[in-house]
Amino acid sequence: MQDTTSQETATEKLTALQHPRFARSYERQSRRRPMRELMEPLRREMVGRAQGVVLELGAGNGLNFAFYQPDKVERVVAVEPDTTMRSLAQSRLEAAPVPITLVEGAVESLPFSDASFDCVVATLVWCSVLDPMQGLREVQRILKPGGSLLMIEHVRAPGKLAALIQDMAVPFTTRFAGNCHWNRDTAQFVRDAGFQNTAVHSYGSRFFPFITIAATRP
């Protein structure tokens, strides 16, 4: 009975993470020059730091795949809950320079054994995770001791006015932008989850700040 309940809960989570209209819109936006100029250098830097057996969470439409380094990465397992996003990512697998397996799954309940990955990569994911802290607990569980967490996220603005505008926008972004919580302090989540050596760098604009995070599992 418990197994059936767990399966039903997992199915409900995956259903809640289906955003086909947003996925198609994101694909169009990601091809435009302003987004490429902002994101490609960050992807190249952070994804290029991945090593060993890698788990990519929220792989989206597969834009990270081209940046894995074959001299550093053995293989990648890429998890994406959204069916439309997975279909878009599938088309980018052939061009990847490392072996990548694309699977369905949610961050909060990863179908992998403890301490089975050397590195976790997440790009523009934690704004839309249903339970950010549970997701980070899962990352700690599947990472080997000393394993790396590499993230690129858009986050809560540091200024009061900008943060207030973000707060006001969240009911709309969660509904129309793939459950995006524009106002999350993801770096603090990572610290609260107990990761160590957390290095954070800021990019972007006053109202749309991005950060990169490099942290280590204890």
Sine and cosine of phi, psi and omega as CSV:
sin_phi,cos_phi,sin_psi,cos_psi,sin_omega,cos_omega
0.00,0.00,-0.65,0.76,0.02,-1.00
-0.91,0.42,-0.63,0.78,0.02,-1.00
-0.89,0.45,-0.67,0.74,0.02,-1.00
-0.89,0.46,-0.68,0.73,0.03,-1.00
-0.89,0.46,-0.67,0.74,0.02,-1.00
-0.89,0.46,-0.67,0.75,0.03,-1.00
-0.90,0.44,-0.65,0.76,0.03,-1.00
-0.90,0.43,-0.64,0.76,0.03,-1.00
-0.90,0.44,-0.69,0.72,0.01,-1.00
-0.89,0.47,-0.65,0.76,0.02,-1.00
-0.90,0.43,-0.65,0.76,0.03,-1.00
-0.89,0.46,-0.66,0.75,0.02,-1.00
-0.89,0.46,-0.70,0.71,-0.01,-1.00
-0.91,0.41,-0.60,0.80,0.05,-1.00
-0.89,0.45,-0.64,0.77,0.00,-1.00
-0.93,0.38,-0.30,0.95,-0.05,-1.00
-0.98,-0.19,0.27,0.96,0.06,-1.00
-1.00,-0.06,0.89,-0.45,-0.01,-1.00
-0.68,-0.73,0.95,0.32,-0.13,-0.99
-0.89,0.46,-0.63,0.78,0.01,-1.00
-0.91,0.41,-0.69,0.72,0.04,-1.00
-0.90,0.44,-0.65,0.76,0.00,-1.00
-0.85,0.52,-0.70,0.71,0.01,-1.00
-0.92,0.38,-0.63,0.78,0.04,-1.00
-0.90,0.43,-0.68,0.74,0.00,-1.00
-0.89,0.46,-0.64,0.77,0.05,-1.00
-0.86,0.51,-0.69,0.72,0.02,-1.00
-0.91,0.41,-0.71,0.71,-0.03,-1.00
-0.90,0.45,-0.64,0.77,-0.08,-1.00
-0.93,0.36,-0.31,0.95,0.03,-1.00
-1.00,0.07,-0.21,0.98,-0.05,-1.00
-0.98,0.19,0.50,-0.87,-0.14,-0.99
-0.85,0.53,-0.72,0.70,-0.02,-1.00
-0.85,0.52,-0.67,0.75,0.01,-1.00
-0.93,0.36,-0.64,0.77,0.02,-1.00
-0.90,0.44,-0.68,0.74,-0.02,-1.00
-0.91,0.42,-0.53,0.85,0.05,-1.00
-0.97,0.23,-0.75,0.67,-0.22,-0.98
-1.00,0.04,-0.57,0.82,-0.10,-0.99
-0.88,0.48,-0.66,0.75,0.07,-1.00
-0.89,0.45,-0.59,0.81,0.02,-1.00
-0.93,0.36,-0.67,0.74,0.04,-1.00
-0.88,0.47,-0.71,0.70,-0.02,-1.00
-0.86,0.50,-0.68,0.74,-0.02,-1.00
-0.92,0.38,-0.79,0.61,-0.14,-0.99
-0.98,0.22,-0.72,0.69,0.01,-1.00
-0.91,0.41,-0.55,0.83,0.03,-1.00
-0.91,0.42,-0.25,0.97,0.02,-1.00
-1.00,0.01,-0.16,0.99,-0.04,-1.00
-0.91,0.41,0.57,-0.82,-0.02,-1.00
-0.62,-0.78,0.42,-0.91,0.12,-0.99
0.95,0.30,-0.63,-0.78,0.07,-1.00
-1.00,0.02,0.87,-0.49,-0.19,-0.98
-0.92,-0.40,0.64,-0.76,0.17,-0.99
-0.93,-0.37,0.86,-0.51,0.11,-0.99
-0.98,-0.20,0.83,-0.55,-0.03,-1.00
-0.99,-0.17,0.68,-0.73,-0.03,-1.00
0.87,0.50,0.82,0.57,-0.09,-1.00
-0.89,0.45,-0.28,0.96,0.06,-1.00
0.85,0.52,-0.74,-0.67,-0.02,-1.00
-1.00,-0.05,0.29,0.96,0.18,-0.98
0.99,0.13,0.35,0.94,-0.07,-1.00
-0.94,0.34,-0.31,0.95,0.05,-1.00
-0.98,0.19,-0.34,0.94,-0.21,-0.98
-0.84,0.54,-0.60,0.80,-0.09,-1.00
-0.94,0.33,-0.24,0.97,-0.15,-0.99
-0.98,-0.19,0.00,1.00,0.07,-1.00
-0.95,0.30,0.65,-0.76,-0.08,-1.00
-0.99,-0.11,0.88,-0.47,-0.07,-1.00
-0.90,0.43,-0.37,0.93,0.04,-1.00
-0.99,0.15,-0.14,0.99,0.00,-1.00
-0.91,-0.42,-0.53,0.85,-0.17,-0.99
-0.96,-0.29,0.80,-0.60,0.04,-1.00
-0.97,0.23,-0.76,0.65,0.02,-1.00
-0.25,-0.97,0.28,-0.96,-0.02,-1.00
-0.78,-0.62,0.70,-0.71,0.23,-0.97
-0.95,-0.30,0.87,-0.49,-0.06,-1.00
-0.95,-0.32,0.85,-0.52,-0.04,-1.00
-0.97,-0.25,0.77,-0.64,0.05,-1.00
-0.56,-0.83,0.85,-0.53,-0.05,-1.00
-0.98,0.20,-0.46,0.89,-0.12,-0.99
-0.99,0.12,0.83,-0.56,-0.07,-1.00
-0.88,0.47,-0.67,0.74,-0.01,-1.00
-0.92,0.39,-0.69,0.72,0.05,-1.00
-0.87,0.49,-0.67,0.74,0.00,-1.00
-0.88,0.47,-0.62,0.78,0.04,-1.00
-0.89,0.45,-0.66,0.75,0.05,-1.00
-0.92,0.39,-0.65,0.76,0.02,-1.00
-0.90,0.43,-0.58,0.82,-0.01,-1.00
-0.83,0.56,-0.60,0.80,-0.04,-1.00
-0.94,0.34,-0.23,0.97,-0.02,-1.00
-0.97,-0.23,0.02,1.00,-0.04,-1.00
-0.92,0.38,-0.65,0.76,-0.09,-1.00
-0.89,0.46,-0.53,0.85,-0.04,-1.00
-0.99,0.11,-0.10,1.00,-0.04,-1.00
-0.94,0.35,0.66,-0.75,-0.02,-1.00
-0.99,0.13,-0.04,1.00,0.03,-1.00
-0.74,-0.67,0.35,-0.94,0.05,-1.00
-0.92,0.40,0.78,-0.62,0.00,-1.00
-0.76,-0.65,0.77,-0.64,0.11,-0.99
-0.95,-0.31,0.82,-0.57,-0.05,-1.00
-0.98,-0.21,0.83,-0.55,-0.07,-1.00
-0.73,-0.68,0.36,-0.93,0.08,-1.00
-1.00,0.10,0.62,-0.79,0.07,-1.00
0.16,-0.99,0.29,-0.96,0.03,-1.00
-0.92,-0.40,0.56,-0.83,-0.07,-1.00
-0.86,0.52,-0.59,0.81,-0.11,-0.99
-0.96,0.27,-0.25,0.97,-0.02,-1.00
-0.56,-0.83,0.98,0.21,-0.09,-1.00
-0.98,0.18,0.71,-0.70,-0.06,-1.00
-1.00,0.05,0.79,0.62,-0.06,-1.00
-0.73,-0.68,0.41,-0.91,0.00,-1.00
-0.96,0.29,0.35,-0.94,0.07,-1.00
-0.86,0.51,0.59,-0.81,0.13,-0.99
0.78,0.63,0.73,0.68,-0.05,-1.00
-0.95,-0.31,-0.01,1.00,-0.02,-1.00
-0.75,-0.66,0.53,-0.85,0.05,-1.00
-1.00,0.07,-0.44,0.90,-0.13,-0.99
-0.45,-0.89,0.58,-0.82,0.12,-0.99
-0.85,-0.52,0.73,-0.68,0.04,-1.00
-0.89,-0.46,0.70,-0.71,0.06,-1.00
-0.62,-0.79,0.79,-0.62,-0.03,-1.00
-0.79,-0.61,0.89,-0.45,0.01,-1.00
0.81,0.59,0.76,0.65,-0.09,-1.00
-0.90,-0.44,-0.72,0.69,-0.20,-0.98
-0.94,0.34,-0.21,0.98,0.11,-0.99
-0.93,0.36,-0.43,0.90,-0.11,-0.99
-0.93,-0.37,-0.07,1.00,0.04,-1.00
-0.89,0.45,0.68,-0.73,-0.06,-1.00
-0.92,0.40,-0.61,0.79,0.00,-1.00
-0.71,-0.70,1.00,-0.02,-0.12,-0.99
-0.84,0.54,-0.68,0.74,-0.05,-1.00
-0.95,0.32,-0.63,0.78,0.08,-1.00
-0.90,0.44,-0.61,0.79,0.07,-1.00
-0.87,0.49,-0.67,0.74,0.01,-1.00
-0.95,0.33,-0.53,0.85,0.10,-1.00
-0.90,0.43,-0.62,0.78,0.06,-1.00
-0.91,0.41,-0.63,0.78,0.06,-1.00
-0.87,0.50,-0.71,0.71,0.04,-1.00
-0.88,0.48,-0.62,0.79,-0.05,-1.00
-0.91,0.42,-0.70,0.72,-0.12,-0.99
-1.00,0.05,-0.24,0.97,0.06,-1.00
-0.98,0.19,0.58,-0.81,0.15,-0.99
-0.95,0.31,0.47,-0.89,0.10,-0.99
-0.81,0.59,0.75,-0.66,-0.06,-1.00
0.99,0.10,-0.01,1.00,0.01,-1.00
-0.94,0.35,0.33,-0.94,-0.13,-0.99
-0.97,-0.23,0.60,-0.80,0.18,-0.98
-0.91,-0.41,0.85,-0.52,-0.03,-1.00
-0.86,-0.51,0.84,-0.54,-0.11,-0.99
-0.74,-0.68,0.53,-0.85,0.25,-0.97
-0.80,-0.60,0.86,-0.50,-0.08,-1.00
-0.64,-0.77,0.52,-0.86,0.22,-0.97
-0.99,-0.13,0.67,-0.74,-0.33,-0.94
-0.67,-0.74,-0.04,-1.00,0.02,-1.00
-0.89,0.45,0.71,-0.70,0.00,-1.00
-0.95,0.32,0.56,-0.83,-0.01,-1.00
-0.96,0.27,-0.46,0.89,-0.01,-1.00
-0.99,0.15,0.55,-0.84,-0.07,-1.00
-0.89,0.45,-0.70,0.72,-0.02,-1.00
-0.91,0.42,-0.73,0.69,0.00,-1.00
-0.89,0.46,-0.66,0.76,0.02,-1.00
-0.91,0.42,-0.61,0.79,0.04,-1.00
-0.89,0.45,-0.66,0.75,0.04,-1.00
-0.89,0.46,-0.65,0.76,0.06,-1.00
-0.87,0.49,-0.73,0.69,0.00,-1.00
-0.84,0.54,-0.67,0.74,-0.01,-1.00
-0.93,0.37,-0.49,0.87,-0.06,-1.00
-0.99,0.12,-0.35,0.94,-0.14,-0.99
-0.84,0.54,-0.65,0.76,0.05,-1.00
-0.84,0.54,-0.48,0.88,0.01,-1.00
-1.00,0.09,-0.66,0.75,-0.03,-1.00
-0.93,0.37,-0.56,0.83,0.03,-1.00
-0.92,0.38,-0.52,0.85,-0.04,-1.00
-0.99,0.12,-0.63,0.77,-0.16,-0.99
-0.93,-0.36,-0.11,0.99,-0.06,-1.00
-0.80,-0.60,0.73,0.69,0.13,-0.99
0.91,0.41,0.64,0.77,-0.01,-1.00
0.90,0.43,0.50,0.87,-0.02,-1.00
-0.95,0.30,0.87,-0.49,0.16,-0.99
-0.99,-0.12,1.00,-0.06,-0.14,-0.99
-0.90,0.44,-0.27,0.96,-0.20,-0.98
-0.94,-0.33,0.35,0.94,-0.05,-1.00
-0.99,0.12,0.64,-0.77,0.06,-1.00
-1.00,-0.09,0.98,0.18,-0.14,-0.99
-0.92,0.40,-0.58,0.81,0.02,-1.00
-0.87,0.49,-0.62,0.78,0.03,-1.00
-0.93,0.37,-0.61,0.79,0.09,-1.00
-0.83,0.56,-0.71,0.71,-0.04,-1.00
-0.89,0.45,-0.68,0.73,0.04,-1.00
-0.90,0.43,-0.70,0.71,-0.02,-1.00
-0.89,0.45,-0.47,0.88,0.00,-1.00
-0.97,0.24,-0.16,0.99,0.09,-1.00
0.99,-0.12,0.18,0.98,0.07,-1.00
-0.93,0.37,0.46,-0.89,-0.05,-1.00
-0.91,-0.41,0.21,-0.98,0.05,-1.00
0.79,0.62,0.66,0.75,-0.08,-1.00
-0.97,0.22,0.92,-0.39,0.02,-1.00
-0.95,-0.30,0.83,-0.56,-0.06,-1.00
-0.85,-0.53,0.74,-0.67,0.07,-1.00
-0.79,-0.61,0.64,-0.77,-0.10,-0.99
-0.97,-0.26,0.55,-0.83,0.01,-1.00
-0.59,-0.81,-0.07,-1.00,0.11,-0.99
0.98,0.18,-0.35,-0.94,-0.12,-0.99
-0.94,-0.34,0.07,-1.00,-0.02,-1.00
-0.86,0.50,-0.66,0.75,-0.05,-1.00
-1.00,-0.08,-0.16,0.99,-0.01,-1.00
-0.65,-0.76,0.91,0.42,-0.06,-1.00
-0.97,0.23,0.61,-0.79,0.11,-0.99
-0.91,-0.42,0.44,-0.90,0.15,-0.99
-0.70,-0.71,0.43,-0.90,0.27,-0.96
-0.94,-0.35,0.58,-0.81,0.00,-1.00
-0.77,-0.64,0.77,-0.63,0.15,-0.99
-0.84,-0.54,0.87,-0.49,-0.07,-1.00
-0.65,-0.76,0.23,-0.97,-0.08,-1.00
-0.81,-0.59,0.67,-0.74,0.12,-0.99
-0.96,0.26,0.74,-0.68,0.03,-1.00
-0.87,0.50,0.00,0.00,0.00,0.00
